[in-house]
Amino acid sequence: MNYECLICQVKSLQQRLEKYEIPEEKRDHVAGELLKEIASIDLENSFSSEITRNLLVQVKNYSTVNDPYRK
C-alpha cells in the first residue's frame, strides 16, 4: 500500500461523517480522532480494505444510524 490510500481516506472523511449522520457538534472531535488513526497507519503492514473497515467501525461508534445506505 502507498501514501495515496491515506490521502483517499482523508478525502472520504466528510462523506462518511455525513452518511452516518454524525451530529455537527461532534464532527470536529470525530474527524480529529480519525485523522490521528490515519496518521498512525503503517503503510508497509496494512491493506486498504482493513483500514477502511477499521475507520468505519470508529465512525459507527459515534452514529445512531444502523444502515447508512438504507433509504
Stockholm file with secondary structure:
# STOCKHOLM 1.0

chainA/1-71         MNYECLICQVKSLQQRLEKYEIPEEKRDHVAGELLKEIASIDLENSFSSEITRNLLVQVKNYSTVNDPYRK
#=GR chainA/1-71 SS CCHHHHHHHHHTHHHHHHHTTCCHHHHHHHHHHHHHHHHTCCGGGCCHHHHHHHHHHHHHHTCCCSCTTCC
#=GC SS_cons        CCHHHHHHHHHTHHHHHHHTTCCHHHHHHHHHHHHHHHHTCCGGGCCHHHHHHHHHHHHHHTCCCSCTTCC
//
